[in-house]
Amino acid sequence: MKVKFTAVASLALILTACASTQPANVLPLAGGQYRTTGIAETERDAQAAAIKAADSTCSKQSKRAEVSNSETKYKGVVSEGTNRNINKAGELAAAVGVWMPGLSGDDDYEVTLTFACAA
């Protein structure tokens, strides 16, 4: 029983590490603007990473981030539609207890935000 628990815990830790987002860097631009890029396995996670970096930058100034431009790029090894279908098939297989490898990477999506800090 203890071995089974250890194996499950190890697998969960590995999968969590694979699904993590990369920290977003913030680049100051002219006119009080900033640019940041969030990179992750999903568009939503990449956007969340970019927004987190923008919010963190502005909160240090006791201000809030105002996004003026947002651009999303898909950079996966297969087309975006194919990637969604493979991931959905993997989710269905997991629901019945079967593991199926996917082609997603933790850098499939790149969301670039241009923002300013406002009072």
N, C-alpha and C positions, 0 to 999 in steps of 0.2 A: 504494500500500500504506500509506504514511504517513498519507494523508488518511482512509482507512478506519479505521485504528487510532485516530486522533484522534476520529473520529465515535463509535466504540464507547466510548471512554474518557469522552467527554462525556456520552453517554447513560447510562452506568453512574453517573456522578457525579450527574446529575439525578435518576435513580431512587432513589439512596441518600438524597438530600436529601428526596425526597417521602415516604420511608418512615420518617423519623426520628420519635422521640417527643419530646414537650415536657417540659422539666424540671418536676418536681413540687415544689411548695412545701409546707412543713411548718408547721402551725398549732399552737401549744401550747394545751392545754386545762387545765381544773382537775383537780386530783388526780394530776398527773404524767402525764396522757394527752396524746397528740398526734394530729393528723389530717392526712393527706396525700392528694392526689388525683393519680393518674397518668392521662394522656390520650394515646391513641395510635390507630393505625389498626386494631390487633387487640386483643382482650381480653388476650391473653398479654403483649403489649408494654406495655399500660397497667398491668397488674398488676406487671410487672417494674420499670417506672418508679416506681411507688408504693413497692414493696419496697426499691428502691435508695435512695430518699429516706429511708425509715424506718431502714434499716441505717446510712446515713451519719450521721443524727442521733444514733443510739445509740452508734455507734462513737466519736464525739467524746467520749462520756462513759465510754468503755471498757466499754460494756454491749452487750447484744443486744436487738433489737426483738422484742416479743411482741404479735402482732396480736390484738385483742379483737373486732374487727368488720370485715367486708369487704362492700362493696356495689358491684355492677357495673351501669352504665347504658349502654345502646346508644343512640346519638344520631345515627345515619346518616340519609341522605336517603330511603332506601328501607327496607323491612322487613329485619330481620336475615337471614332466610332467603333473600330475594331477593339481598341483598348477597353472601352466601356462594356462591350459584349463579353470579352474575356473575363473582366472583373465580375460581371453579373453571373456568368457561368460558375466562377469560383465561389461566389457567395451561395449559390444554389447547392453546389457540391458540398460546401462546408455545413450547410443546414442538415444534410443527411450523413454527416460524419466522414466525408471524403475530402482529402486535401488535394488541391489542384494548383500547380504553379501558375503564376501570372507573369505578364511582361511589363508591369508597371515598375517605374523607378521612383526614387524619392526626389527626382528633379524633373518630372514630366511637365509640370506647369511652372510658368514664370509670370508673376503679376508685378508690373512696375507702376508705382504711384508717384505722381508729382503733387506736392502738398505745401501748404503754408501753415504757420501757427498763428491762430487768431485768439483774441481775448474772449 
